[in-house]
Amino acid sequence: MRFRVLKDKVAGGVMFSLTALSLLLVVVMGAGLYMKSAPIFDEHGLGELLFSSSWKPMRGEFGFLPFIAGTIWVTVIAVVIAVPISLLTAVFLVEYARPVTRKYVFPALDILAALPSVIYGVWGTLLIVPFISDWLAPRFVDFSTGYTMLAAGIVLGVMILPLLVSLFIEIITSVPGELREASISLGATRWQTTKSVVIRDVRPGLAAAVVLAVSRALGETIAVLMVCGNLPEIPRSLFSACYPIPALIANNYGEMLSLPSYEAALMFAALILFVVVLLFNLISRVILYRVEKNVA
Amino acid sequence: MKHLFPAISLPFEGRRPATAGKVIPLFRPDHKFERGEGESELVVENLNVHIKQQHILKEINLTIPDKKITCVIGPSGCGKSTLLKTFNRLVDSVEGVRVSGRVLLNGEDIVGSGGMEIINLRRKMGLISQKPCPLPMSIFDNVAYGCRVHGIRNWRKLRMIVRHYLEAAGLWEEVKERLNTPATRLSIGQQQRLCLARSLAVEPHFILADEATSALDPISSKTIEELFIKLKQHYSIVMVTHTLRQALRVADHVIFMYLGQVIETGPAEQVFNHPADKLTQKYLSGSFS
């Protein structure tokens, strides 16, 4: 008799500590990254690290601006490509498509989301890169290898597409049917209803979904690394190479051990990424929290 | 042209427009929603509605009289709401629905219509739902929404229309100071009157009220009832109601439905005082509900 009560208490305690442990992991990771990157602050100021564009590790110059710019640009391109497509897809599936269509499209989206990112990378190298270097770039610039910011943006855009679609679908489905009926019974078409009532009703939710997708896109490494060109320069156009932060870390982690400040610099890059992704996640949570409060 | 209120004083601040005090036709001849003169008549012939395997409406035959309040009464699940939704083709959005038979609006069959015809039909059939459902926008935009959807962009005209119909729904005095606040901040009774104003703003011929007062407090529902009685000079009103007492108060014409069939229909006096059918008698005496 006593034993089952004891077991219950132990089980509760164990589960609580496991949960606490995984939460603690975030803190530990952040602290670890900070401690590892601390040596770089002795040599350079934070402003210099963030806003200098000179990256010469052998001479001890660590300007992260090219990487930060590369990360931001690639993410922006990806979002600009993915958001309209996924929004229209989600609207089609929720508002227009017949249930049969939905039944077949939803699993397909799940498969897209589950593909390993290296496959997207290969696809980008085989299809997008030649497309840009042979067909698109010659129309705008003299020469491009195809390994460009645009290629990275497109591949990344395609990668966040399934995530965005499924988030958008969830959000749009949450609009009560009565709202649609009210609009339609005034003589509005489905498109008018979608545009002025449905989308309008869930704008904050959609924004939160985009922020969440951005934080996913910021951290994507392999696929982007394979097509982005990896040149530590501030990208000048869509057709120049770029070098986002995750690619920097992944490319150099093995060879950095000889230079202590190089290691610190890479850890600092990881710290930037960590903080930014954390922030974006937080922002999306706050928006969603507000939305839920409004609904209630 | 018919007007609820012959003279509209325009809501322009400061300068009084030259037209103030005169009788202003609410809708100019170029207005899209010119209401046809004369009667609007709705006749239902052999209407059958199936949803998936279920036979929801069975061989419905009835006539909705012009400029009267017609109450549809009957126990829950007898198909009252489906009947209303067939009138404005909202039933189309239900999965697996099949409609056969004819519903004639001024002689035109609406069951087989499509595209632009449906849009016009829905404009002519103002639907008030059970739960007030303000659109996620300001009070002004809620009333103007229908007009905007049908292509009226002129701001002056919109203002005129919004004021006119908010007055018609008895809401103007309560909201004129806060037309730009979200409609969801209104009380639930006010919301329902807003929905009424919104439906009226596209100049319907019919008002279809699906238990429009059941979610409201007694005072608000009384206000709505009184509005309906006032509005029936200009509109034909079809009301689905659960409360017999309400039907007694407002109905000119009564349709009693049971399990998807029309059991009895006729002038209110006749149905309430001398019901011909046994089932109607039982229902009215409260044996089932």
Interface residues (C-beta under 8 A of the other chain):
Chain A: P99 P176 E178 L179 R180 E181 A182 S183 I184 S185 L186 G187 A188 T189 Q192 S196 V197 R200 D201
Chain B: N88 L90 S93 E95 I119 N120 R122 R123 M125 G126 L127 S129 K131 C133 L135 P136 M137 Y145 G146 V149 H150 C195 R198 S199 V202
